[in-house]
Amino acid sequence: MLSKSYYLILIISAIIGISFWIGFNINLLPTEASINAPIYDELFKILFIIGLILFIGMTLLVIYSLFKFRKKVGQIGDGIALEGNLRLEIIWTIIPSIIILFVGLYSYNIYDRMGGMNELNHNHELMNSSSEKIWAGISKVSDNKSYARNTNIEVSAMQFAFLFNYPEGEFISGELHVPVDQQISIKMESKDVIHALWIPEFRIKQDIIPGQPTILNFTPTKVGKYPIICAELCGPYHGGMRASIIVEESSDYDNWFNQNNKSEVNA
């Protein structure tokens, strides 16, 4: 007859195997549409798998306990209390500590790969170096107003709308149009309260703070129309503060830009 240890190892292996299969085969996230999305999704999958292992394991343990330790016929009282089990205390201290340490180190690695550890207050010229990492964080705007990105856009957030200014074309749009596979740099500022620009398909979200302009850089990789959502409670109509980002082929973006370009007319 097989020992209890064998069955325990078999059950734990099955739980881990099922969790990994679900984690890598069932995608709960929206479409990947930016260069940062696959990096972020790595972390999500790992956290999802860890959560599944804990959820399935604890659920089975509770079900097992309901049958194993149910009150026997004729039993009076709650039974003998479990006290002073040093081995159990060590196990439930070490395992969570290892999980937390692993998640912390892995999250730091993901954050660094996305460029989150880049120095703040750096100008755009430095950010255009060949050694630059994929970057989707914030940076305080320096006094140097020269942009070094392929496409540079200014975003104004206000209750309850986003406005997108294209300085090179001297026009404002209610939709954010960008070319695919090109680095985009947007300078964001709030006209009133704290807002947040969130594009789920790009896996980027950044607060827009009054009096503190910030820079957000990203590279779209898939043509399409995606929602822009304010993810910071900014007033009674916060839920309706939405816009769209339209990612186009370079030729389509150029046509749209030229149709709205006012700089040539003013010249």
Secondary structure, 3 states (H helix, E strand, C coil): CCCHHHHHHHHHHHHHHHHHHHHHHCCCCCCCCECCHHHHHHHHHHHHHHHHHHHHHHHHHHHHHHHHCCCCCCCCCCCCCCCCCHHHHHHHHHHHHHHHHHHHHHHHHHHHHCCCCCCCCCCHHHHCCCCCCCCCCCCECCCCCCCCCCEEEEEEEECCEEEEEECCCCEEECCEEEECCCCEEEEEEECCCCEEEEEHHHCEEEEEEECECEEEEECECCCEEEEEEECCCCCCCHHHCEEEEEEECHHHHHHHHHHHCCHHHHC
